[in-house]
Amino acid sequence: MVLDLFVCTASFLFAFWTRHPGQFPSVSPEYLHALPIVLFVWFASYKYFGLYNAKSVKQGEVIQLTKANSAGILVLLSLTFFYRDFAYSRIVLSTFAASSFLLGLFSRHAFRLFAENVLKSFKWKHQVLVVGCGEVGKTLIREFLANSTEFKVVGFLDDAPALQHTFYLGVPCLGRIENLGDLLERNDIDEVMIAFPSAPKDRYKEVMKICTEREVKFKFVPKLFKVMLQDISLDIVGDVPLIGIKGNNLTGFNYIIKRAFDVVVSALMLIAAAPVMILTAFLVKMASPSGSIFFTQERFGYKREPFQFIKFRSMHPDSDDAIHQKYVKEWIANNKDSALKDGDTTVHKLTHDPRIIPFVGSFIRKTSIDELPQLFNVLKGEMSLVGPRPCLRYEMESYKTWHKARFDALPGITGLWQVSGRNRLTFDEMVRLDINYLQKWTFSMDLLILLKTPYIVIFDKAY
């Protein structure tokens, strides 16, 4: 509320100075008298629309801010119509509403980033032990390390001989599962995470019994883990729990906001990038005169609708894509051979691809300049600035059922996958990020991804 008080006051002063340049409200005392009324209306509106409820804000801050600001300005404008003592400039009030919305959205997002990235170092963290380090256990550890500010993974237990006395992403193996009881007695463990959903029921009971006897809290990954990759909803009918999967968050008003933003920003970016695009077209033609400037390819987007995807051509004309088809199938299947080396870094992409035009082709791919023509795809409504990675036909043929959730939104030029690991992610990890993006989309999430993308492109450091 303190932050909103500052934002509202600053927005009111900005609106006043826009209408009366160089003056201060003390010159027009009626505006100083109006400020407490404006603040009261604004705080009441924010309170009514749940902007001080952490759960409501998390589910759709942009929508709630839009509703709250719209309601607030309607109340203030109504006062100017019906009460002569509140006959203030409607331009000032409208400017105040617009600036408080934009500044409020920015300040809330900035404060959240500050709280997550600075204040988290002062928080006490739960000491967590992961039981099981198979595919599910490793996924859980990765998620804790990447996203959790509340938990610290002190180690994991697993019966595999090859994992004993090893580390996974810096997390040590502390022994076999049979050592759980001793570990809980000798260490300050707050919570146990059971991560072997395919284990026999008796094994689950054994671990739960050990935790219960030592009064240590526990949670477990359900057998439905492969299905429950999306946010879930829980309803209780009598004593019977019903679990459902929440739908795509990019619908209705959210979609309208995102589409309007895409059109405006992509048009502005095309204008700003025009000199770079003209120079790139010239260089591509000079480096490879026999081919066209642009490369078009059939891709599949929203609801698996095909469209012509456009890029600057970075490869020799008539290049055989057999090598890429083979790589993509291995990547989707999580074949170990698809993880290649680029210097000291393990990546999931083709390195030293012989099809690429020397220097010019490699440069525009490295800097992602070859992606700029996709802004035309965005204007046509075939793509979005931010979204899942656009899909190839032979890629789609290898999809597992749960992978197809990526088709529930327009594909993007950039995405959560690109700023969270880029070419160092496995295919399953990339799809999980896409699904997470669709389920938890907010306007501020798109802004953050767009702001992070240039840094990732320039420094090739996904985080």
FENBEL-V310825 format. One record per pair of residues at least 4 apart in sequence whose C-alpha atoms are under 7 Angstrom apart, sorted by the first residue. I is the first residue (numbers start at 1). J is the second residue. Records with the same first field share a line. If there is no record, write none. Layout:
BEGIN
I: J, J
END
This chain:
BEGIN
1: 5
2: 6
3: 7
4: 8, 104
5: 9
6: 10
7: 11, 100, 103, 104
8: 12, 39, 100
9: 13
10: 14
11: 15, 96, 99, 100
12: 16, 96
13: 17
14: 18
15: 19, 92, 95, 96
16: 20, 92
17: 21, 22, 23
19: 92
23: 27
25: 29, 31, 32
26: 32
29: 33
30: 34
31: 35
34: 38
35: 39
36: 40
37: 41
38: 42
39: 43
40: 44
41: 45, 72
42: 46, 72
43: 47
44: 48
45: 49, 68, 71, 72
46: 50, 51, 68
47: 51, 52
49: 64, 68
50: 56, 57
51: 56, 57, 64
53: 57
54: 58
55: 59
56: 60
57: 61
60: 64, 442
61: 65
62: 66, 443
63: 67
64: 68
65: 69, 101
66: 70
67: 71
68: 72
69: 73, 97, 101
70: 74
71: 75
72: 76
73: 77, 97
74: 78
75: 79
76: 80
77: 81, 90
78: 82
79: 83, 86
80: 84, 86, 87, 88
83: 87
89: 93
90: 94
91: 95
92: 96
93: 97
94: 98
95: 99
96: 100
97: 101
98: 102
99: 103
100: 104
101: 105
102: 106
103: 107
104: 108
105: 109
106: 110
107: 111
108: 112
109: 113, 444
110: 114
111: 115
112: 116
113: 117
114: 118, 119
115: 119, 120
116: 120
119: 123
120: 149
125: 150, 151, 152
126: 150, 151, 152, 190
127: 151, 152, 153, 154, 189, 190, 191
128: 151, 152, 153, 154, 189, 190, 191, 192
129: 153, 154, 155, 156, 189, 191, 192, 193
130: 137, 155, 156, 157, 192, 193, 194, 195
131: 156, 157, 158, 177, 193, 194, 195
132: 137, 156, 157, 158, 194, 195, 196
133: 137, 138, 156, 157, 158
134: 138
135: 139
136: 140, 195, 196
137: 141, 195, 196
138: 142
139: 143
140: 144
141: 145
142: 146
143: 147
144: 148, 151
153: 171
154: 171
155: 171, 172, 173, 174
156: 172, 173, 174
157: 173, 174, 175, 176, 177
158: 175, 176, 177
159: 176, 177
163: 173
164: 173, 175
165: 173
166: 172, 173
167: 171, 172, 173
168: 172
175: 179
179: 183
180: 184
181: 185, 210
182: 186
183: 187
184: 188, 189
190: 216, 217
191: 216, 217, 218
192: 217, 218, 219
193: 218, 219, 220
194: 219, 220, 221
195: 220, 221
197: 221, 222, 223
198: 223
199: 203
200: 204
201: 205
202: 206
203: 207
204: 208
205: 209
206: 210
207: 211
208: 212
209: 213
210: 214
211: 215, 216, 217, 218
212: 216
221: 225
224: 228
225: 229
229: 432
230: 245, 246, 435, 436, 439
231: 245, 246, 439
232: 243, 244, 245, 246
233: 243, 244, 245, 246
234: 241, 242, 243, 244
235: 241, 242, 243
236: 240, 241, 242
237: 241
247: 439
248: 438, 439
249: 438, 439, 440, 441
250: 254, 255, 438, 441
251: 255
252: 256
253: 257
254: 258
255: 259
256: 260
257: 261
258: 262
259: 263
260: 264
261: 265
262: 266, 378, 384, 385
263: 267, 379
264: 268
265: 269
266: 270, 375, 378, 379
267: 271
268: 272
269: 273
270: 274, 375
273: 277
274: 278
275: 279
276: 280
277: 281
278: 282
279: 283
280: 284
281: 285, 293
282: 286
283: 287, 360
284: 288, 293, 360
285: 289, 293
287: 360
288: 316
291: 317
293: 312, 313
294: 310, 311, 312, 313
295: 310, 311, 312, 313
296: 308, 309, 310, 311
297: 308, 309, 310
298: 306, 307, 308, 309, 392
299: 306, 307, 308, 309, 390, 391, 392, 393
300: 304, 305, 306, 307, 390, 391, 392
301: 305, 306, 390, 391, 407, 410, 411
302: 407, 408, 409, 410, 411
303: 407, 408
304: 407
307: 382
309: 377
310: 373, 374
311: 370, 371, 372, 373, 374
312: 370, 371, 373
314: 356, 357, 361
315: 355, 356, 357, 361
316: 355, 356, 357
319: 355
321: 325
322: 326
323: 327
324: 328
325: 329, 394
326: 330
327: 331, 338
328: 332, 395
329: 333, 395, 398
330: 334, 335, 338
331: 335, 338, 426, 427
332: 398, 427
334: 426, 427
338: 348
339: 346, 347, 348
340: 346, 347, 348, 349
341: 345, 346, 347
342: 346, 347, 351
346: 424
347: 423, 424
348: 423, 424, 425, 426
349: 423
356: 361, 362
357: 361, 362
358: 362
359: 363
360: 364
361: 365
362: 366
363: 367
364: 368, 369, 370
365: 369, 370
367: 457, 458
368: 457
374: 378, 413
375: 379
376: 380
377: 381, 382, 383
378: 382, 383, 384, 385
382: 410
383: 410, 411, 412
384: 410, 411, 412, 413
385: 412, 413, 414
386: 412, 413, 414, 415, 446
387: 410, 411, 412, 414, 415
388: 406, 411, 412, 415, 434
389: 411, 412
390: 411, 412
391: 395, 396
392: 396
393: 397
394: 398
395: 399
399: 403, 404
403: 431
405: 435
406: 431, 434, 435
414: 418
415: 419, 449
416: 420, 433, 434, 437, 449
417: 421, 422, 430, 433, 434
418: 422
419: 449, 452, 453, 456, 462, 463
420: 462, 463
421: 425, 462, 463
422: 462
425: 429, 430
426: 430
427: 431
428: 432
429: 433
430: 434
431: 435
432: 436
433: 437
434: 438
435: 439
436: 440
437: 441
441: 445
442: 446
443: 447
444: 448
445: 449
446: 450
447: 451
448: 452
449: 453
452: 456
453: 457
454: 458
455: 459
456: 460, 461, 462
END
